[in-house]
Amino acid sequence: MKRIIFYASLVMVAFIVSCSEDFDPFAEANQKYVLNCIVRCDTTYQTLTLTTTYMVTNYNPYSSTSDPSIKGAVIRLWEGNDKVTFFTDTTISRDSSSLYTTPYSIYHARGIQPDPDTVVSIEAILPNGKKLTSSGTTPQKPAFQKLGQLGGTGDTIVPPVGKSFVKAQWGEYTSVTGTVYYPRAYIVYTVPENGVTVRKTKMLPISYFTYEGVEYPEYPGLSYYPLLTIDTSIVNRCMKEISAGSSIDKENYKIYALIVEVLSLDANLTTYYNATNKNKDPYAVKLYETDYSNIVGGYGIFGICFKASTSIDISAEYVRTFGYVHAYAKD
């Protein structure tokens, strides 16, 4: 029996020694390349970053002061099969709080604005010959449709007449396959601070939930439906919260409008969001970060999105019920 225990001890010692020899957190790592580019179809100006992974000599990942940017790469973007645009590198000044002392390096291009349902491809050839590629299909463009327009059911005034919710609509009731929407809504207002008029926004949630006796707002997430509805009771609550706890007189608050913004995302960005988004369940804990990439030959994200927004008027009479002033009121 003692001999069996002795042999087992030797095996454990050998295992521990081999592990200590094989595992070195500061050993030389294989160099990887990272390409990140989000093509915005609401503008003709596009940017891209190209970097390399790096190793530090301690447990602080921010201790490195060497810029990991890669310069001198040949980068091309195709819209469909017949239009190609080259990216060129440039630099942007960093602020004084940056870890790096050299300017920030990016690649940029003008004249890129793909139409909906267009295949867009990217290719980066590094100075060492390494190639990184990716592709995606342009999502549908959000087009807001208000009451009074052909087929429109989106509201034009807050509070709406004859119903208990505010609605914004930017398409048909069923989404085109592959297009996912990410909306948000906020109230725009100004308030004087230290003698200066400051523009601010108040984000609107779609609901509230309670966890351990504390109430939290829940904001819109990804949806296949091209519309957003917010209960007027939530709008009322947010209007009150604009000045809550402030010593500034309410009549110094000017309310402008309710703005609804929406991003339509391609399949790549939708997968990335779903893979990396934190679980909303307060009882669940995410033990590790998701390492998602859609770059062939390296790491990073290549995606395409449309951004659109609309303004919904807020009634001056409604604004006055909270003690505020409507920015465009004549009286």
C-alpha angles and dihedrals in degrees: 000000000000089000092054091050090048092052091047089052091052090051091051092048091050090049093050093047092048091050092050090051096046099043115069115156090199098046120127109284130211110257115244130189126227127203121185123181132153111189109212112204093196091071137040094221116088133181135198136186126211120190143154131233117251141197127228127206096231141032095275110093090193094059093089115097097180113110108241093201118127117221132191098038123146108233126184132179124199125205103199113319102306110048123067128175128190122221120221127204124244139162134240125200117252124222121248093261094064120114090225126069096200122083119272111263122217139156120233142179138184131214096044113129111138122205120237117282092022122140109234121192132187129200128183121187110195124215089256092055096256113143127213120188141172140157143195144172122254112248126227118286115244111239113185115225118198133188110284093035122102106285092347122146101169117122123251101194139039120253095032119223119254100002141073101232141058116233133198120187129188105171146349122321093257121057124229109254111271096022117109125178131219111191135180134180131203142168117240117216141151131223132179115249121179091343094309126106108235125198113222140171134216113210116222120221123206094224145343132241132194124228122178090344095308122111119223132186120241115211128203117282134190116318139175090212117090096220141076128205126190123186113242089231087065091049089051091051093049092048089057092046092056091080099023112135094004124128091208114109112255093233087066090065114093117199117206114174148309110264124202118196126184135187119203108207132203122231093268095056091042091055091045092051093048092047097049104030114114115246111260091211105105090206093058125081123200106221098191140024117251113242102210125174137161097185115116109222095016145011137288141072131289113184144151130221144169121217124199136163141190135196123229116198120237117218114249089219090053091049091052092056087070094048094253131123124243109236093223100036114126096210 
